[in-house]
Amino acid sequence: MEHSDGEIAAVQRRLPACEDRLSALPADILIHILLKLHDAAAAARTSILSRHWRRLWALLPELCFHFHPATGRQGIRAALESLEAPVLRRLAVQVIGVTPDSVAAWLPVAAARLSGDLQLTNENATAIRLDLGYLALAVPPLSVFARLTDLYLACVDLRGPCLLGDAVSSPRCPALRKLTVHSALGLANFAIRSDSLLEIELKDLHPEGEGALGLGSFTILSKSLLQVQLMNLLGMQQLTVFAPALQVLN
């Protein structure tokens, strides 16, 4: 059936205008929706939807960056500097093969803004050194660091759900040779089972929370371990070391 231009125009006038009901929702609900993306880049791309969405991503209290070129030194730093959220409670960064300089470009900005957890995953790293000024650090629960040989953590507030001992044991760090943890909070219990570890140094460790009575049990099982240094482990209740090749225990 054919219609004249006048008839088509008349029908169009009778049709209701398309409503953007999603944008009409309160900002806190929209922010909650963006958080469900678990991807800061994807959240930022919603800015093109309308003027209402343009700066919503900058109000996110959590930012997650995945394996993507945008997770280079400028991408993360620019996002952190543009953030307008009153509190950044979580920053999760997953990268592959980055250089220390690229991480150093944004980590100081993160330290100044972050009041919650930092999760940094670089699965191709051979050495990781973090001195965070007691910034909270969430240990990745699933990642495998197949090439990591040297891990140094200083002035960190360790958070769950994953325990540090599980993360650095052989199933997830099969090449780890040296582990150093200085001035850490939240390491109430520690158990490591490693077939590659040669040296471990734990110093100035404090239990979680100001009212905690002391550290719990520490268990170190390693057939290859040569040197163990333990200093100022406040109120440690039990220490178990099984290391047949051990040469130095301080």
C-alpha positions in Angstrom: 0.0 0.0 0.0 1.4 3.4 -0.9 1.2 6.5 1.2 1.7 10.1 0.3 4.3 12.2 1.9 1.6 14.0 3.8 0.2 10.8 5.3 3.6 9.7 6.4 4.3 13.0 8.1 1.0 12.8 9.9 1.8 9.3 11.2 5.2 10.5 12.4 3.7 13.3 14.3 1.4 10.9 16.2 4.3 8.6 17.3 5.7 9.3 20.7 9.2 10.6 20.9 11.9 8.1 21.8 12.8 8.6 25.5 16.3 8.1 27.0 15.0 6.6 30.3 18.4 5.2 31.3 20.0 8.7 31.4 17.1 9.9 33.5 18.2 7.6 36.4 19.9 9.2 39.4 23.7 9.6 39.0 24.5 7.1 41.8 22.6 4.4 40.0 24.3 5.1 36.7 27.7 5.0 38.5 26.7 1.6 39.9 26.0 0.4 36.4 29.4 1.6 35.2 31.1 -0.2 38.0 29.6 -3.5 36.7 31.7 -3.1 33.6 34.9 -3.7 35.6 36.7 -1.7 32.8 37.7 1.9 33.1 38.2 2.3 29.4 34.7 0.9 28.6 33.2 3.2 31.3 34.9 6.2 29.7 33.5 5.3 26.3 30.0 5.8 27.6 30.8 9.6 27.4 29.7 9.5 23.8 26.1 8.5 24.7 25.0 11.9 25.7 26.0 15.1 27.5 24.6 13.5 30.7 27.1 10.7 30.6 30.1 12.8 29.6 31.8 12.9 33.0 30.1 10.1 34.9 33.1 7.8 34.5 35.3 10.3 36.4 33.1 9.8 39.5 33.8 6.1 39.7 35.2 5.1 43.2 36.9 2.1 41.5 39.0 1.9 38.4 40.0 -1.3 36.6 42.5 -1.3 33.7 43.0 -4.5 31.6 45.6 -5.7 29.1 45.3 -2.9 26.6 47.7 -0.2 25.1 45.7 2.4 27.2 47.2 0.9 30.3 50.6 2.5 29.4 52.1 5.2 31.4 49.9 8.0 30.0 46.6 6.2 29.9 46.4 5.4 33.6 48.0 8.6 34.8 45.6 10.7 32.7 42.6 8.8 34.1 43.8 9.3 37.7 44.4 13.0 37.2 41.0 13.4 35.6 39.2 11.6 38.4 36.6 13.6 40.3 35.4 11.0 42.7 35.8 12.1 46.4 37.3 8.7 47.3 39.1 6.1 45.1 38.7 2.9 47.0 40.1 0.4 44.5 42.6 0.5 41.6 43.2 -2.7 39.7 45.7 -2.8 36.9 46.5 -5.8 34.7 49.4 -5.4 32.2 51.8 -7.5 30.2 55.4 -6.7 29.7 55.5 -3.1 31.0 58.7 -1.5 32.0 59.4 -0.1 35.6 59.4 3.4 34.1 55.9 3.0 32.8 54.6 1.9 36.2 56.5 4.7 38.0 54.7 7.2 35.8 51.3 6.6 37.4 52.0 4.9 40.7 52.8 8.1 42.6 49.6 9.6 41.4 47.7 6.5 42.5 49.3 6.6 45.9 48.2 10.2 46.4 44.6 9.5 45.4 44.0 5.9 46.6 42.5 5.3 50.0 41.6 1.6 49.4 43.1 -1.4 47.6 45.7 -1.5 44.9 45.9 -4.6 42.7 48.7 -4.7 40.2 49.2 -7.8 37.9 52.1 -8.1 35.5 52.2 -11.8 34.6 55.4 -11.5 32.5 57.4 -9.7 35.2 60.7 -11.2 36.4 61.1 -8.8 39.3 58.5 -6.7 41.2 59.5 -4.0 43.8 56.7 -2.0 45.6 57.2 0.5 48.4 53.7 1.9 48.9 53.8 4.0 52.0 51.2 1.6 53.7 48.9 1.8 50.8 46.5 -1.1 50.8 47.5 -3.9 48.4 45.1 -6.6 47.3 47.0 -9.8 46.2 45.7 -11.1 42.9 43.6 -14.3 43.6 44.2 -16.2 40.4 47.1 -14.9 38.3 50.2 -17.0 37.6 53.6 -15.2 37.6 55.6 -17.8 35.7 58.7 -15.7 35.2 58.8 -13.9 38.6 62.1 -14.5 40.4 62.3 -11.5 42.8 59.5 -10.0 44.8 60.1 -7.0 47.2 57.2 -5.5 49.2 57.7 -2.6 51.7 55.3 -0.5 53.7 52.2 -2.3 52.4 48.8 -3.0 54.0 48.0 -6.5 52.7 44.4 -7.2 52.0 42.4 -10.3 51.0 40.7 -12.3 49.7 43.9 -14.0 48.6 46.7 -14.7 51.1 50.3 -13.7 50.3 51.6 -17.1 51.0 49.2 -18.7 48.5 50.2 -16.2 45.8 53.9 -16.7 46.1 53.9 -20.5 46.5 55.1 -22.7 43.6 51.8 -23.2 41.8 51.6 -19.5 41.0 55.2 -18.4 41.3 57.2 -21.4 40.1 60.4 -19.5 39.5 60.5 -17.3 42.6 64.0 -17.2 44.1 63.9 -14.3 46.5 61.0 -12.9 48.6 61.4 -9.8 50.8 58.6 -8.3 52.9 59.4 -5.3 55.1 57.1 -3.2 57.3 53.9 -4.8 56.3 50.5 -4.7 57.9 47.8 -7.5 57.7 50.1 -10.5 57.4 48.6 -12.2 60.4 49.4 -15.7 59.1 51.8 -16.9 56.5 52.4 -20.2 54.8 54.6 -20.7 51.7 55.4 -23.9 49.8 58.1 -23.4 47.2 60.3 -25.6 45.1 62.4 -22.7 43.8 62.8 -20.3 46.7 66.4 -19.6 47.8 66.1 -16.6 50.1 63.3 -15.2 52.2 63.4 -12.1 54.4 60.6 -11.0 56.7 61.1 -7.9 58.8 58.9 -5.6 60.9 55.6 -7.3 60.3 52.4 -6.3 62.1 49.1 -8.1 62.6 45.9 -6.7 61.1 44.2 -4.0 63.1 45.4 -2.0 66.1 43.7 -4.3 68.6 45.3 -7.5 67.3 47.4 -9.4 69.9 50.1 -10.6 67.5 51.0 -12.5 64.4 49.7 -16.0 64.0 51.6 -19.0 62.6 54.4 -18.8 60.0 55.1 -21.9 57.9 57.9 -22.1 55.3 58.4 -25.3 53.4 61.1 -25.4 50.7 63.6 -28.0 49.7 65.7 -25.4 47.9 65.8 -22.7 50.5 69.2 -21.5 51.6 68.7 -18.4 53.7 66.0 -17.2 56.1 66.0 -13.8 57.9 63.2 -13.1 60.3 63.3 -9.8 62.3 60.8 -8.1 64.5 57.8 -10.3 63.8 55.5 -8.9 66.6 54.0 -11.6 68.8 54.5 -14.5 66.3 52.8 -17.5 67.9 54.4 -20.3 65.9 57.2 -20.8 63.4 57.7 -23.9 61.3 60.6 -24.1 58.8 61.2 -27.2 56.8 64.2 -26.5 54.6 66.8 -29.4 54.3 69.3 -27.2 52.3 69.1 -24.3 54.8 72.4 -22.6 55.5 71.5 -19.4 57.3 68.6 -18.8 59.8 68.6 -15.4 61.5 
